[in-house]
Amino acid sequence: MRILVVDDNRLLATCLADHLISRGHQAVAAFDGHLAEIFCDRDGYDLVVIDMVLPEVDGVDLLERLRQKQHRCRAIIITGFSELHEKETERLSHLDVAAVLEKPFSFSDVDALVERATA
């Protein structure tokens, strides 16, 4: 599966992408919403794992842009702010978000959500 990991925390994005590669996926890390949008337009992905809070273009806005461009990839949102997740619940449901992953999380949490999002 082709997966794009989007997080402005470069270490987290790289670690998640490396982990997904070790699980047999093709994964790439992007460190901001603009770069992620370019990658999606150029390469297309089966799944995007997007941090909700990004500089300039936040994760939910990025997903809206991708949906407007008819990108039908599955999406998992990462957040460290449960109150932000609650505030955006309706918006996320309209964007067909497969799951929300709250920080802190483990790789086994990621694996379970990736498997469920792609089933």
ZIGISUL-V451896 format. One record per helix or strand of 3 or more residues. SS is the DSSP state (~ for helix, > for strand). FROM is the first residue (numbers start at 1). TO is the last residue. Records with the same first field share a line. If there is no record, write none. Layout:
# ZIGISUL-V451896
SS: FROM-TO / FROM-TO
This chain:
# ZIGISUL-V451896
>: 2-6 / 26-30 / 47-51 / 74-79 / 99-102
~: 10-22 / 33-43 / 59-68 / 82-87 / 89-94 / 107-118
